[in-house]
Amino acid sequence: MTNDLAISVGGLRKSYGDHAAVDGLDLAVRRGEVFALLGPNGAGKTTTVEILEGYRQRDAGEVSVLGVDPARADPAWRSRVGIVLQGTGEFDELTVREVVHHFAAFYPEPDDPEGVIDRVGLAGKADSRTHALSGGQKRRLDVALGIVGRPELLFLDEPTTGFDPEARREFWELIRGLAAAGTTIVLTTHYLEEAEALADRVGVIAGGRLVALDTPGRLGNRETALATVAWRTPEGAVEKAETATPTSFVADLAARFGGEVPGLTVSRPTLEDIYLTMIGQR
């Protein structure tokens, strides 16, 4: 593994019986980047991430995470990796403060637990028992436990499930701050706008293989796809046209209308449009 790669995967394979969950996957994640891994249920996304985290054994292939094979990882390696699973666990009779301080003691150089509680938005709930937290607040606690060890690499599995829109955007700022400080982040999410807002690059898994890899803006040639121009006619009807030269098209429309074009919109395929096409759902 070169020094600029946090994760290097070659020819990764994992089968369950006759089903190949991961079928010759190759992947490289650079240090310091936010990498979003997208894919439908059953595509091999979860299996891939669990192998990278050291939770699942592979059948074949080469895997290096922070310079170590996760299948042979020791406690020193695990202290460098943070993991936010879809559910970390229940600590019903403990307070938020007690849980975060307890987990901090597992790491050689943890972050300040009180600061972490504040950063994930639980300062007002620090003395509340975890069974009294809402679903979104429990998710914030999961995130706190994943970052309290100051990880070099952070895996986030559907981290904002249960968050309202305001809380989700606050969480995005937390992730941006971690990335700015040099943390490498691997994110799985079903929220396409989350991947677009956070990720430096996006990988799409389908059928156990990586079928696309690029920045959110260039994935599936979004930046060169035909633009859809829509406008409202004098009679109130909406007309649309696809064009490779939207600027010229809008200029011609403006000339036709003698100035402002009523109801004008110009759009290219969204990340969701491209993603659904890639996984065969559009």
C-alpha positions in Angstrom: 0.0 0.0 0.0 1.4 3.4 -0.9 1.5 6.1 1.8 -1.3 8.1 0.2 -3.8 5.2 0.4 -5.8 4.5 3.6 -7.5 1.5 1.9 -6.3 -0.8 -0.9 -8.4 -3.7 -2.1 -7.7 -6.0 -5.0 -9.7 -8.9 -6.3 -11.9 -9.1 -3.2 -14.3 -12.1 -3.1 -16.8 -13.4 -0.6 -19.5 -16.0 -1.1 -22.3 -17.4 0.9 -23.0 -20.8 -0.4 -23.5 -20.4 -4.2 -24.1 -16.7 -3.9 -21.1 -14.4 -4.6 -21.8 -11.4 -2.4 -18.5 -9.7 -3.5 -17.2 -10.8 -6.8 -13.6 -9.5 -7.6 -13.9 -6.0 -6.2 -11.1 -3.5 -6.6 -11.0 -0.3 -4.5 -8.6 2.4 -3.3 -9.4 5.1 -0.8 -7.0 8.0 -0.4 -5.9 9.2 3.0 -7.9 12.3 4.1 -10.8 11.9 1.7 -14.5 11.3 2.3 -15.5 8.3 0.3 -19.2 7.3 -0.1 -20.0 3.7 -1.0 -23.5 3.4 -2.5 -25.4 0.3 -3.5 -28.8 -1.3 -3.1 -29.5 -3.9 -0.4 -27.8 -7.2 -1.4 -25.2 -5.6 -3.7 -22.3 -6.5 -1.5 -21.8 -3.1 0.2 -22.2 -4.2 3.8 -20.0 -7.3 3.3 -17.3 -5.3 1.7 -17.3 -2.8 4.6 -17.4 -5.5 7.2 -14.3 -7.1 5.7 -12.5 -3.7 5.7 -13.4 -3.3 9.4 -12.1 -6.7 10.2 -15.5 -8.1 11.2 -15.8 -10.6 8.4 -13.3 -13.0 6.7 -12.8 -12.9 2.9 -12.5 -15.8 0.6 -9.9 -14.3 -1.7 -8.2 -11.0 -2.6 -5.8 -8.6 -1.1 -6.9 -6.0 1.5 -4.8 -3.4 3.3 -6.4 -0.9 5.7 -4.0 1.7 7.2 -1.2 -0.6 6.1 -2.6 -3.7 7.9 -4.6 -6.7 6.7 -7.8 -6.4 8.8 -8.0 -10.2 9.0 -4.8 -10.1 11.2 -5.4 -6.8 13.0 -4.3 -6.3 16.5 -5.6 -4.0 19.2 -3.2 -1.2 18.2 -4.7 -1.2 14.7 -8.2 -1.2 16.1 -7.5 1.9 18.2 -6.7 3.7 14.9 -10.1 2.9 13.4 -13.5 4.3 14.4 -16.7 2.4 13.5 -20.3 3.7 13.6 -22.5 0.8 13.0 -26.2 1.0 12.3 -26.7 0.3 16.0 -23.8 0.2 18.5 -25.8 -1.2 21.4 -28.0 -0.4 24.4 -26.8 1.0 27.7 -30.1 1.6 29.2 -29.1 2.3 32.8 -26.1 4.5 31.9 -26.1 8.2 31.1 -24.6 9.6 27.9 -21.7 11.0 29.9 -21.0 7.7 31.5 -21.1 5.8 28.2 -18.8 8.2 26.3 -16.3 8.4 29.2 -16.3 4.6 29.5 -15.5 4.1 25.8 -12.8 6.8 25.9 -10.9 4.7 28.4 -10.5 2.0 25.7 -8.1 4.2 23.6 -4.5 5.3 24.2 -5.1 8.9 23.3 -8.8 9.6 23.3 -10.5 12.9 22.5 -12.0 14.9 25.4 -15.3 13.0 26.1 -17.1 16.2 27.1 -16.0 17.9 23.9 -17.2 15.0 21.9 -20.6 15.0 23.6 -20.9 18.7 22.7 -19.8 18.2 19.1 -22.5 15.5 18.4 -25.2 17.8 19.9 -25.8 15.9 23.1 -24.5 18.4 25.7 -28.1 19.0 26.9 -28.6 15.2 27.3 -25.3 14.4 28.9 -26.9 13.3 32.2 -29.8 11.6 30.6 -30.0 7.8 30.7 -29.7 6.4 27.2 -33.1 4.6 27.3 -34.7 8.1 27.5 -33.0 9.3 24.3 -34.9 9.6 21.0 -33.9 7.5 18.0 -32.0 10.4 16.5 -30.3 11.1 19.9 -29.2 7.5 20.2 -27.7 7.8 16.7 -25.7 10.8 17.9 -24.4 8.7 20.8 -23.3 6.0 18.3 -21.4 8.7 16.4 -19.8 10.0 19.6 -18.5 6.5 20.5 -17.1 6.1 17.0 -15.0 9.3 17.1 -14.0 9.5 20.8 -10.8 7.6 20.0 -9.6 10.2 17.5 -9.6 7.6 14.6 -7.4 8.0 11.6 -10.1 6.2 9.6 -13.8 6.4 10.4 -16.4 4.0 9.0 -19.9 5.5 9.1 -22.8 3.1 8.3 -26.0 5.0 7.6 -25.0 7.6 10.2 -27.9 10.0 9.9 -30.8 7.4 10.0 -33.5 8.9 12.3 -32.1 12.5 12.0 -34.5 15.3 11.1 -33.2 17.6 8.2 -31.7 20.2 10.6 -29.9 17.5 12.7 -28.6 15.9 9.4 -27.0 19.1 8.3 -25.5 19.7 11.7 -24.0 16.3 11.4 -22.6 17.1 8.0 -20.7 20.0 9.5 -19.2 17.6 12.1 -18.1 15.2 9.3 -16.6 18.1 7.3 -14.7 19.2 10.4 -13.3 15.7 10.9 -12.2 15.5 7.3 -10.6 18.9 7.5 -8.6 17.7 10.4 -7.3 14.8 8.3 -9.6 11.9 9.2 -10.3 9.5 6.3 -14.0 8.7 6.2 -15.8 5.8 4.5 -19.5 6.5 4.4 -22.4 4.3 3.4 -25.7 6.0 3.0 -29.1 5.7 1.2 -29.4 9.5 1.2 -28.0 10.5 -2.1 -28.0 14.2 -1.2 -25.8 13.2 1.8 -23.2 11.6 -0.5 -23.3 14.6 -2.8 -22.8 17.0 0.1 -20.0 15.2 1.8 -18.1 12.9 -0.5 -14.9 13.7 -2.4 -15.6 10.5 -4.4 -18.4 8.1 -4.8 -18.3 4.4 -5.6 -21.3 2.4 -6.7 -21.5 -1.3 -6.0 -23.9 -3.6 -7.9 -23.7 -7.4 -8.1 -20.7 -7.5 -5.9 -18.6 -5.3 -8.2 -17.6 -1.7 -8.2 -19.5 -0.5 -11.3 -18.7 3.2 -11.1 -16.2 5.5 -9.3 -15.9 9.2 -9.6 -16.6 12.5 -7.9 -20.4 13.2 -7.3 -20.4 15.8 -10.0 -18.9 13.6 -12.7 -20.4 10.2 -11.8 -22.0 8.7 -14.9 -20.9 11.7 -16.9 -23.4 14.0 -15.2 -21.5 17.1 -16.2 -21.9 16.4 -19.9 -25.4 14.9 -19.8 -28.1 16.6 -21.7 -29.7 19.5 -19.9 -33.5 19.7 -19.6 -34.9 23.2 -20.1 -38.5 23.9 -19.0 -40.6 27.0 -19.4 -44.2 28.1 -19.3 -46.0 29.1 -22.5 -48.3 32.2 -22.7 -51.2 29.9 -22.4 -49.8 28.5 -19.1 -48.7 25.1 -20.4 -45.2 23.8 -19.4 -42.9 22.8 -22.3 -39.6 21.0 -22.0 -36.6 20.3 -24.2 -33.4 18.4 -23.9 -30.2 20.1 -25.2 -26.5 19.9 -25.1 -26.2 23.7 -25.3 -28.5 25.1 -22.6 -27.0 28.6 -22.6 -27.7 29.0 -26.3 -31.1 27.4 -26.0 -32.1 29.8 -23.2 -30.8 32.8 -25.1 -33.0 31.8 -28.1 -36.0 31.4 -25.7 -35.3 34.8 -24.1 -35.3 36.4 -27.6 -38.5 34.6 -28.4 -40.2 36.0 -25.3 -38.6 39.4 -25.6 -36.8 39.2 -22.3 -37.6 37.1 -19.2 -38.7 33.5 -19.8 -41.7 32.6 -17.6 -41.2 29.6 -15.3 -37.7 28.9 -16.6 -35.7 26.0 -15.1 -32.5 24.3 -16.4 -31.4 21.0 -14.9 -29.1 18.1 -15.5 -29.6 14.6 -14.1 -29.3 14.4 -10.3 -26.9 12.0 -8.5 -30.1 10.0 -7.7 -31.0 9.8 -11.4 -27.5 8.5 -12.3 -27.4 6.1 -9.4 -30.8 4.5 -10.1 -29.8 4.1 -13.7 -26.6 2.3 -12.7 -28.3 -0.1 -10.4 -31.0 -0.9 -13.0 -33.9 0.8 -11.3 -34.5 3.4 -14.0 
